[in-house]
Amino acid sequence: MLLKDFYTIQSLEKKDGLKHEAVLLINEKHEVFKGHFPGNPIMPGVCMMQIIKELTEKITQKTLMMQSLSNVKFMALINPEATPELRLELDINETEEGLIKVKNTTTFGETVALKLGSTYKKI
């Protein structure tokens, strides 16, 4: 975990085929939120991208480096004080070239917060 104690994995389950679902609890007291933003904490987008990478590494049991992003849509602000629990759906596919492609949808409650496509190479 790049940011120590930033989140805890409540559950991580394999669903149909290549799909996985993770439920995370964000630590609203983490230092990141003191600077982003004092009195109104908002999850930094780069932190969400790191969480997706870390979950993909855990699922694939491979060390990865981000190669590209596509279709990145931040659709709602994530305030860890109001909604500390996030649900991430990860559709993970390995290409013939050995790249790992991930389609992610992150939600809290019924709200879609993020949709992201990412490609990683194994290192």
Secondary structure by P-SEA (a helix, b strand, c coil): ccccccccccccccccccbbbbbbbbcccccccccccccbbbbbaaaaaaaaaaaaaaaacbbbbbccccccccccccccccccbbbbbbbccccccbbbbbbbbbbccccccccbbbbbbcc
